[in-house]
Amino acid sequence: MNRTIRSRSLATLLVAGLLMTACTQQPVEETTTESSVESTVEETVSAFAPIEITEDYSGSILGVENWHIETEDLSYGSIDYTNVFLINDDTGIAFVAYGGVTDEIGAYITDLNGDGEIEVVCNTNMGAESDMHSYTCVFRSNNGNIEIAYPCYGDLNDNPMGENYPGIAEEFGLDITAYNYSDYSDRYDPATNEIMLTNRADGTEYEITYEYLQFTSFMSDVEAEEGTGPSDDIDIEYETAEPIVTDISDTEKEVTFYRDGMEIEGKLYLPEGEGPFPVIVMSCGLMQPYTDYEAEAQAFAANGYATVSFSFIDYSNPYGLAPDPTEMGTVFLSEMRDLYAVMDSLSCLPGIDSENVYLWGHSFGGLTAAYAGCDRGSEVNGLILVEPALVIGEELPVEYEDGSSATLHIYDLLGSCELDTVIYMGTHDGYGMDPTSFDDVLAIMPSAELVIIDGADHYFEDEYGLQMVEDASDKITGWNS
């Protein structure tokens, strides 16, 4: 059977999704309350025990009678991950997808608020082995459309608790602006039929009730139609303006880049001396600001390379650009526009050789850097990719503002990329935990080299990041010898 999987899941950074399941309302219970004046009968709807969705469940899901479950097992070192797809037998389309650490995920049919309407709640997780972040997805049907709410999946700055909880700060007296979204985890407990939010720092728990949920569209009848548009015809259109450079010191400058009238915050790190210096442009990982990479940028500068590090415009809430958090194509398009605007502005920066450019990228930033190297290879001398999320670009639908679309196939593009490339992976987490993770890339890119850093996790923090910088600096020297 042919099927079209439109789940857009993220391998180690898995985005969850599960459709609401139809279920028969439980019988009405009668309870009698007696008083000295009169007797009244109160009708209440009995809450049913949540039903876990497994192969043994045979009920319809949102009116779909014929469906089945397919799973995709992934292993990264000692951690087993599973992607779960619910496939409509009649269309062959995967209309449900969720995933995470195999033993910790699950989906349940329930009635969260006792109104007789059914929701489906999905437990999933994401992140590094040392900092796994669990979160919940809640799904419902609204006039034939599937809607989704993410209780604790917010942005890094304005609303770390997530847009689904505009009232949570007032209700619980929390200053949510003081926290990163990953400082909280939420999880559904089928035994109590509750979603509990936990402050990971002090263990304080808060019950998240239905009225906090703000739903957005997940899937409609139109989205269920097959067809993804032309392949690899990715059109990156944008407008840029001259950046503003503010001196901090002789070797550090604050830089404000511009793309489509919006500001891109960044920083230029220069080696000691006159220059001009070869430049490394650093693309951050998803939802990470450039300040997270300051140690690496300074280390590159100490090794003789000017370094431009910047925060993608959408870094604080990449999913805010999209109809739902699975629209990674929208995030990719936005971040490519940012990166290209920065690349176009290099000639305006002091102390750098804008004809001697290397692209560095971490995680999702590794995907953007890799694409830029393929698309604008004549302007780039080499690629440094740290735990790059290339798997996301294996078949990534990209939709434009005018409704047209394309599909990115990054491996096809890498096959024709002749740039010197080094890929770093760690042994403790992320894509790099599987030694075969980048076999496809190495097979099609003869100029690519894989370097394994023992002890590093997905984020390459502290000494592992500095070890990567030293090795990458040596690699660049070798490329130019």
C-alpha positions as CSV (number, residue, x, y, z in Angstrom):
1,M,0.0,0.0,0.0
2,N,1.2,3.5,-0.9
3,R,1.1,6.0,1.9
4,T,2.1,9.6,2.4
5,I,3.5,10.4,5.8
6,R,3.0,14.0,6.6
7,S,4.0,13.9,10.3
8,R,7.1,16.0,9.9
9,S,8.7,14.4,13.0
10,L,12.3,15.4,14.2
11,A,14.2,12.2,15.1
12,T,15.8,13.1,18.4
13,L,13.8,16.4,18.7
14,L,10.5,14.7,18.2
15,V,7.3,16.7,17.7
16,A,4.2,14.9,18.8
17,G,0.8,14.7,17.2
18,L,-2.3,12.5,17.8
19,L,-5.8,12.9,16.4
20,M,-8.8,12.9,18.6
21,T,-10.7,9.6,18.9
22,A,-14.5,9.2,18.9
23,C,-15.8,7.4,21.9
24,T,-19.3,6.6,23.1
25,Q,-20.4,8.8,26.0
26,Q,-20.8,6.9,29.2
27,P,-24.3,6.3,30.7
28,V,-25.9,9.1,32.7
29,E,-25.8,8.6,36.4
30,E,-28.7,9.8,38.7
31,T,-27.9,11.0,42.1
32,T,-30.5,12.2,44.6
33,T,-30.0,15.0,47.1
34,E,-32.6,15.2,49.9
35,S,-33.5,18.3,52.0
36,S,-36.2,19.2,54.4
37,V,-37.9,21.1,51.6
38,E,-37.7,19.1,48.5
39,S,-35.8,16.4,46.7
40,T,-33.9,17.1,43.5
41,V,-32.3,14.9,40.9
42,E,-28.9,16.0,39.6
43,E,-27.8,14.5,36.3
44,T,-24.0,14.0,35.9
45,V,-22.0,12.5,33.1
46,S,-19.8,9.7,34.4
47,A,-16.1,10.1,33.6
48,F,-14.8,7.0,31.8
49,A,-11.4,5.5,32.4
50,P,-8.9,6.8,29.8
51,I,-8.3,4.4,27.0
52,E,-4.7,3.9,25.8
53,I,-4.5,3.7,22.0
54,T,-2.8,0.5,21.1
55,E,-3.1,-2.2,18.4
56,D,-5.9,-3.7,20.6
57,Y,-8.1,-0.7,20.3
58,S,-10.6,-1.1,17.5
59,G,-12.8,2.0,17.8
60,S,-13.0,4.7,15.2
61,I,-10.7,7.7,15.3
62,L,-12.5,10.9,14.4
63,G,-14.9,8.9,12.4
64,V,-12.2,6.9,10.6
65,E,-13.2,3.3,11.0
66,N,-10.3,1.7,9.0
67,W,-6.9,2.6,10.4
68,H,-3.8,0.9,11.7
69,I,-0.6,1.8,13.6
70,E,2.8,1.8,12.1
71,T,6.0,2.4,14.1
72,E,9.5,3.4,13.3
73,D,12.2,2.3,15.8
74,L,15.3,4.4,16.2
75,S,18.3,3.8,18.4
76,Y,20.8,6.3,19.5
77,G,23.4,4.7,21.6
78,S,21.7,3.2,24.7
79,I,18.4,5.2,24.1
80,D,15.6,3.7,22.1
81,Y,13.2,6.1,20.3
82,T,10.0,5.3,18.6
83,N,7.9,7.2,16.0
84,V,4.3,6.2,15.9
85,F,2.1,6.8,12.8
86,L,-1.6,6.3,12.6
87,I,-2.4,5.4,9.0
88,N,-5.8,5.8,7.3
89,D,-6.3,2.6,5.4
90,D,-8.6,4.2,2.9
91,T,-6.2,7.0,1.9
92,G,-2.8,5.6,3.0
93,I,-2.1,8.9,4.7
94,A,-0.4,9.1,8.1
95,F,-2.8,11.5,9.9
96,V,-1.3,10.9,13.4
97,A,2.3,11.1,14.5
98,Y,4.0,11.3,17.8
99,G,7.2,9.9,19.3
100,G,10.0,10.0,21.8
101,V,11.8,7.6,24.2
102,T,10.2,4.3,23.6
103,D,9.2,3.4,27.2
104,E,7.8,6.9,28.0
105,I,5.4,7.8,25.2
106,G,1.7,7.0,24.9
107,A,-1.6,8.3,23.7
108,Y,-4.9,8.2,25.5
109,I,-8.6,8.8,24.7
110,T,-10.1,10.8,27.5
111,D,-12.5,13.6,28.6
112,L,-10.3,16.1,30.3
113,N,-13.1,18.5,31.5
114,G,-16.0,16.1,32.0
115,D,-18.2,17.8,29.3
116,G,-18.8,14.6,27.3
117,E,-16.5,15.7,24.5
118,I,-13.5,13.5,23.8
119,E,-9.9,14.6,23.7
120,V,-6.8,12.6,22.9
121,V,-3.8,13.3,25.1
122,C,-0.3,12.2,24.0
123,N,2.8,12.0,26.2
124,T,6.1,12.5,24.4
125,N,9.5,14.0,25.0
126,M,12.5,15.7,23.4
127,G,16.0,16.8,24.2
128,A,19.3,15.4,25.2
129,E,19.8,12.3,27.4
130,S,21.0,14.5,30.3
131,D,18.2,17.0,30.0
132,M,15.1,15.1,28.6
133,H,12.0,17.4,28.5
134,S,8.7,15.7,28.6
135,Y,5.6,17.4,27.2
136,T,2.0,16.8,26.4
137,C,-0.1,17.3,23.3
138,V,-3.9,17.6,23.5
139,F,-6.1,17.1,20.4
140,R,-9.8,17.7,19.8
141,S,-12.1,17.9,16.8
142,N,-13.7,21.2,15.9
143,N,-16.2,21.1,13.0
144,G,-14.2,18.4,11.2
145,N,-10.8,19.9,11.8
146,I,-8.3,18.6,14.2
147,E,-6.9,21.1,16.6
148,I,-3.9,20.8,18.9
149,A,-2.7,22.4,22.2
150,Y,0.7,22.1,23.7
151,P,0.6,22.8,27.4
152,C,4.3,23.4,27.9
153,Y,5.9,24.1,24.6
154,G,6.6,27.8,24.6
155,D,9.3,30.3,23.5
156,L,12.5,31.3,25.3
157,N,11.7,34.9,26.0
158,D,8.2,36.4,26.1
159,N,6.3,33.3,27.1
160,P,8.4,30.3,28.1
161,M,5.4,28.5,29.4
162,G,3.8,28.4,26.0
163,E,1.1,30.4,24.3
164,N,-1.4,27.8,25.4
165,Y,-1.3,29.2,28.9
166,P,-1.8,33.0,28.8
167,G,-3.5,32.8,32.3
168,I,-1.1,30.5,34.0
169,A,1.1,33.2,35.5
170,E,-1.8,35.0,37.0
171,E,-3.4,31.8,38.3
172,F,-0.3,30.4,40.0
173,G,1.6,33.6,40.7
174,L,4.5,32.7,38.4
175,D,6.9,35.0,36.7
176,I,7.0,32.9,33.6
177,T,9.3,35.3,31.7
178,A,12.1,34.3,34.1
179,Y,12.3,30.8,32.7
180,N,13.3,28.8,29.7
181,Y,10.5,26.5,28.5
182,S,12.6,23.5,29.3
183,D,12.7,24.5,33.0
184,Y,9.2,23.0,33.1
185,S,7.9,19.6,32.1
186,D,4.3,18.5,31.8
187,R,2.9,15.0,31.7
188,Y,-0.6,13.4,31.5
189,D,-1.4,10.8,34.2
190,P,-4.2,8.5,33.0
191,A,-4.7,7.3,36.6
192,T,-5.9,10.7,37.7
193,N,-6.9,12.1,34.3
194,E,-4.7,15.2,35.0
195,I,-2.0,17.1,33.3
196,M,0.6,18.1,35.8
197,L,3.1,20.9,35.2
198,T,6.4,20.5,37.1
199,N,9.0,23.1,37.8
200,R,12.1,21.1,37.2
201,A,14.2,23.2,39.5
202,D,12.3,22.8,42.7
203,G,9.7,20.1,41.9
204,T,6.6,22.3,42.5
205,E,3.6,20.9,40.6
206,Y,0.6,22.7,39.1
207,E,-2.5,21.1,37.7
208,I,-3.2,22.3,34.2
209,T,-6.9,22.4,33.5
210,Y,-8.8,22.5,30.2
211,E,-9.6,26.2,30.3
212,Y,-5.9,27.1,29.9
213,L,-5.7,25.2,26.6
214,Q,-5.5,27.4,23.5
215,F,-5.9,25.2,20.4
216,T,-4.6,25.8,16.9
217,S,-5.2,24.0,13.7
218,F,-3.4,20.6,13.3
219,M,-5.0,19.1,10.2
220,S,-7.9,19.9,7.9
221,D,-9.6,18.1,5.0
222,V,-7.4,20.2,2.6
223,E,-4.2,19.2,4.4
224,A,-5.1,15.5,4.0
225,E,-4.9,15.7,0.2
226,E,-1.8,14.2,-1.3
227,G,0.8,16.3,-3.2
228,T,3.8,18.2,-1.9
229,G,4.8,20.3,-4.9
230,P,8.0,20.5,-6.8
231,S,11.2,19.0,-5.3
232,D,14.2,21.0,-4.3
233,D,13.0,24.2,-6.0
234,I,13.5,26.2,-2.8
235,D,13.1,29.9,-3.4
236,I,14.8,32.1,-0.7
237,E,13.5,35.7,-1.2
238,Y,14.2,38.5,1.2
239,E,15.4,42.1,1.5
240,T,18.3,43.3,3.5
241,A,19.9,46.6,4.6
242,E,23.3,47.7,5.8
243,P,24.0,46.4,9.3
244,I,24.8,48.6,12.3
245,V,28.1,47.8,14.0
246,T,28.6,49.0,17.6
247,D,32.1,48.7,19.2
248,I,32.4,46.8,22.4
249,S,36.2,46.5,22.2
250,D,38.8,46.1,19.5
251,T,38.0,42.5,19.2
252,E,34.2,42.4,19.9
253,K,31.4,44.3,18.1
254,E,27.7,44.1,18.5
255,V,26.0,43.8,15.1
256,T,22.4,44.4,14.1
257,F,21.7,42.8,10.7
258,Y,18.4,43.4,8.9
259,R,16.1,41.1,6.9
260,D,12.8,42.3,5.5
261,G,12.7,45.2,8.0
262,M,13.3,43.0,11.0
263,E,16.4,43.0,13.2
264,I,18.8,40.1,13.5
265,E,20.9,40.3,16.7
266,G,24.5,39.2,16.4
267,K,28.1,39.7,17.4
268,L,31.4,39.9,15.6
269,Y,34.5,38.3,17.3
270,L,37.9,39.3,15.9
271,P,41.3,37.9,16.5
272,E,44.1,40.2,17.8
273,G,45.8,42.1,15.0
274,E,45.0,44.0,11.8
275,G,43.3,41.5,9.6
276,P,41.5,41.0,7.3
277,F,40.7,37.6,8.8
278,P,38.9,34.6,7.3
279,V,35.4,34.5,8.7
280,I,33.2,31.7,10.2
281,V,29.5,32.3,10.2
282,M,27.8,30.4,13.0
283,S,24.2,29.2,12.7
284,C,22.6,28.4,16.1
285,G,20.5,25.4,17.0
286,L,16.7,25.6,17.2
287,M,15.5,27.9,19.9
288,Q,19.1,28.9,20.9
289,P,20.4,32.5,21.0
290,Y,23.9,33.3,19.7
291,T,25.0,33.9,23.3
292,D,24.9,30.2,23.9
293,Y,27.8,29.8,21.6
294,E,30.0,32.7,22.8
295,A,32.7,30.4,24.2
296,E,33.1,28.7,20.8
297,A,33.1,32.0,18.9
298,Q,35.8,33.4,21.2
299,A,37.8,30.2,20.8
300,F,37.6,30.5,17.0
301,A,38.8,34.1,17.2
302,A,41.7,33.0,19.4
303,N,42.6,30.6,16.6
304,G,42.7,33.4,14.0
305,Y,39.2,33.4,12.6
306,A,36.8,36.2,12.7
307,T,33.5,34.8,13.8
308,V,30.0,36.1,13.2
309,S,27.3,34.6,15.5
310,F,23.7,35.6,15.4
311,S,20.3,34.7,16.7
312,F,17.7,33.7,14.1
313,I,14.7,36.0,14.2
314,D,12.5,33.2,15.2
315,Y,14.8,31.7,17.8
316,S,12.6,32.6,20.8
317,N,9.5,31.0,19.2
318,P,10.2,29.4,15.9
319,Y,6.8,27.7,15.9
320,G,5.1,31.0,16.3
321,L,5.7,31.5,12.6
322,A,3.7,28.4,11.7
323,P,0.1,27.2,12.0
324,D,1.3,24.4,14.3
325,P,4.6,23.3,15.8
326,T,5.1,20.6,13.1
327,E,5.6,23.2,10.4
328,M,9.4,22.8,10.3
329,G,9.4,23.9,6.6
330,T,8.3,27.4,7.6
331,V,11.0,27.5,10.3
332,F,13.6,26.4,7.7
333,L,12.5,29.0,5.2
334,S,12.7,31.8,7.8
335,E,16.1,30.8,9.1
336,M,17.5,30.5,5.5
337,R,16.4,34.1,4.9
338,D,18.2,35.2,8.0
339,L,21.4,33.3,7.2
340,Y,21.5,34.7,3.7
341,A,20.9,38.2,4.9
342,V,23.9,37.8,7.2
343,M,26.0,36.4,4.5
344,D,25.1,39.3,2.2
345,S,26.2,41.8,4.9
346,L,29.7,40.3,5.6
347,S,31.3,42.9,3.3
348,C,30.1,45.6,5.5
349,L,31.8,44.3,8.6
350,P,35.3,45.5,9.7
351,G,38.3,43.3,9.9
352,I,37.1,40.3,7.9
353,D,37.8,38.8,4.5
354,S,34.4,38.4,3.0
355,E,35.8,36.3,0.2
356,N,37.1,33.6,2.7
357,V,34.0,32.3,4.4
358,Y,33.2,29.1,6.3
359,L,29.8,28.1,7.5
360,W,29.4,26.5,11.0
361,G,26.0,25.1,12.1
362,H,24.7,23.2,15.1
363,S,21.7,20.9,15.1
364,F,19.0,22.6,13.0
365,G,21.5,25.3,12.3
366,G,23.6,22.5,10.7
367,L,20.8,21.9,8.3
368,T,20.6,25.6,7.3
369,A,24.4,25.8,7.0
370,A,24.5,22.7,4.8
371,Y,21.8,24.0,2.5
372,A,23.6,27.3,2.2
373,G,26.8,25.5,1.3
374,C,24.9,23.6,-1.4
375,D,23.0,26.6,-2.7
376,R,25.7,29.2,-2.5
377,G,28.8,27.0,-2.7
378,S,30.8,29.5,-4.8
379,E,30.8,31.9,-1.8
380,V,31.7,29.3,0.8
381,N,35.1,27.6,1.4
382,G,34.0,24.9,3.8
383,L,31.3,23.5,6.2
384,I,31.6,22.7,9.9
385,L,28.5,20.8,11.0
386,V,28.0,19.9,14.7
387,E,25.3,17.3,15.2
388,P,23.5,18.6,12.1
389,A,19.8,17.8,11.9
390,L,20.1,16.7,8.3
391,V,17.4,14.0,8.7
392,I,14.8,16.8,9.0
393,G,15.7,17.9,5.5
394,E,15.5,14.4,4.0
395,E,12.0,15.3,2.7
396,L,10.8,18.6,4.1
397,P,7.7,20.3,2.7
398,V,8.2,24.1,2.4
399,E,5.2,26.3,2.0
400,Y,5.4,29.9,0.9
401,E,3.2,32.9,1.9
402,D,1.4,32.8,-1.5
403,G,0.3,29.2,-1.0
404,S,2.8,27.6,-3.3
405,S,5.1,24.9,-2.0
406,A,8.3,22.9,-2.6
407,T,10.0,20.0,-1.0
408,L,13.6,20.0,0.3
409,H,15.6,16.8,-0.3
410,I,18.9,17.8,1.4
411,Y,20.7,14.5,0.7
412,D,20.2,15.0,-3.1
413,L,21.8,18.4,-2.8
414,L,24.7,17.2,-0.7
415,G,25.5,14.6,-3.3
416,S,26.5,17.4,-5.6
417,C,28.3,19.6,-3.0
418,E,32.0,19.6,-3.4
419,L,32.9,21.7,-0.3
420,D,35.3,20.5,2.3
421,T,33.1,19.4,5.2
422,V,33.6,18.1,8.7
423,I,30.8,16.6,10.8
424,Y,31.1,16.4,14.5
425,M,29.1,14.0,16.7
426,G,29.3,13.1,20.3
427,T,29.1,9.7,21.9
428,H,26.6,10.6,24.6
429,D,23.5,11.8,22.9
430,G,21.8,13.3,19.9
431,Y,22.1,12.1,16.3
432,G,25.7,11.2,17.0
433,M,24.9,8.4,19.4
434,D,24.3,6.2,16.4
435,P,27.6,5.6,14.6
436,T,25.8,5.1,11.3
437,S,23.8,8.4,11.6
438,F,25.8,10.1,8.9
439,D,26.6,7.2,6.7
440,D,24.4,8.5,3.9
441,V,26.2,11.8,3.9
442,L,29.6,10.3,3.9
443,A,28.7,8.0,1.1
444,I,27.6,10.8,-1.2
445,M,30.1,13.5,-0.1
446,P,33.6,12.3,-0.7
447,S,35.0,15.5,0.7
448,A,33.1,15.0,4.1
449,E,34.8,13.7,7.2
450,L,33.2,12.5,10.4
451,V,34.8,13.3,13.8
452,I,33.5,11.6,16.9
453,I,34.1,13.5,20.2
454,D,34.1,11.0,23.1
455,G,31.8,12.3,26.0
456,A,30.1,15.0,24.1
457,D,26.3,15.2,24.0
458,H,24.1,16.9,21.4
459,Y,25.0,20.4,22.7
460,F,28.8,20.1,22.8
461,E,29.0,22.2,25.9
462,D,32.1,23.3,27.8
463,E,35.3,21.4,27.0
464,Y,33.7,19.4,24.2
465,G,32.8,22.6,22.3
466,L,36.4,23.9,22.7
467,Q,37.7,20.5,21.6
468,M,35.6,20.8,18.5
469,V,36.9,24.4,17.8
470,E,40.5,23.3,18.0
471,D,39.9,20.4,15.7
472,A,37.9,22.4,13.2
473,S,40.6,25.1,13.1
474,D,43.1,22.4,12.3
475,K,40.8,21.0,9.6
476,I,40.5,24.5,7.9
477,T,44.3,24.7,7.9
478,G,44.5,21.4,6.3
479,W,41.9,22.3,3.7
480,N,44.0,25.3,2.7
481,S,47.4,23.5,2.6
